Each structure stands twice: as structure tokens, then as C-alpha cells.
Amino acid sequence: MRNKLLLMLLVVLLLVPFSVNAQEDPGTPSRTITGAMVVDCDSLTGEALDYAREVGICSEFTTFGSGSNTGNCGTVKLTINNAPGQGDAQFIVEVWSSIGPMTAVSYSVPWTNLSTSYGNTLVGGVPIGVGTYYNDTRTVFTGAGLVSGVLTGWAQVNLVLRCDFIPTAASETIF
């Protein structure tokens, strides 16, 4: 009984704080969650800080080490869809840089089927230039049930600036 209550609490915590954007095709259920990609301006020095100031995401008044100043680098998106095949889920990761070309992207999506407790982690990215947009689509056997994943990672912008993804969670019932 206690495990069921903990599982229900986990499901509520994962689903409540996030908004859901409807897909264009109402026949394909999916959950798409959008998050931010940010840089900690207070941790930057030298060329990275100069670039962040040049593109307007960190102010001239950034004080190194204060820990309170972040700049917006772009947007990340995680979508989980039902995929053809029984128990298959499609994970779509998208990253947009708003401040220049990304020279590397690295991400992970730990996921769990909350109905069966089965889970794994998707790892992806590219170590070379990708421009201002990156996407990766993976189809994975998750089993039928409520599947939840959390996107984390980072993008290197213009070789000098590391922008971290704000953890972004999405869930979808897979058939």
C-alpha cells in the first residue's frame, strides 16, 4: 500500500508543474514539454564572459561568484509519443540556441515506465557544430504504461560558452 501511495505521489509531482502543448495531429497522443537553456553568468570569465555580454545575455555588472545571475541561451524541448509497435515510445529531443551556433550538444534522458518500474537512459548529442538547431528522435521499447522522462544536458555555443539545460520532464501513456 505504501509503495502505491509513493508511486501516485511521484506521478502527481512529475505531471502537475508542467504545461502540455497539443500536437497538430489529435489522433496521436503525445506530451511535449518546453524548457530553457541557461548560462550561469557569475561563473564566466575571459572570452566566455565577453561573448555572453556581447550577445546580451549577461550584463556588464556581473559579479563573479555571486551565484544569482543567469542568462537565457535558448530553448530545449522533450516530446514523448506512442510509436508504432506494442510498448514502443518515441522520444524527441530538440535544442534551439538563441545566441549563436552550437558547436557541441550533449544530453541524457533517464526514463521510467511508472506502471512497471522498468527504465533506462537515452544518451545523445554531437561533438561537432550543429548550427542553431539540433534534434534527435529515438524509438525505444518501454513497455505499455505511463512513461516519464527528464531531459538534462548542455550545449557549447560559439566554442566559448556552455549553456546548461534546465531539467525538463515529460510523460505519456504508451500502449
Secondary structure as GFF3:
##gff-version 3
##sequence-region A 1 175
A	DSSP	alpha_helix	2	15	.	.	.	ID=ss1
A	DSSP	beta_strand	30	40	.	.	.	ID=ss2
A	DSSP	three_ten_helix	41	43	.	.	.	ID=ss3
A	DSSP	alpha_helix	46	54	.	.	.	ID=ss4
A	DSSP	beta_strand	70	82	.	.	.	ID=ss5
A	DSSP	beta_strand	88	97	.	.	.	ID=ss6
A	DSSP	beta_strand	102	113	.	.	.	ID=ss7
A	DSSP	beta_strand	119	126	.	.	.	ID=ss8
A	DSSP	beta_strand	133	141	.	.	.	ID=ss9
A	DSSP	beta_strand	145	157	.	.	.	ID=ss10
A	DSSP	beta_strand	161	165	.	.	.	ID=ss11
A	DSSP	beta_strand	168	174	.	.	.	ID=ss12
###
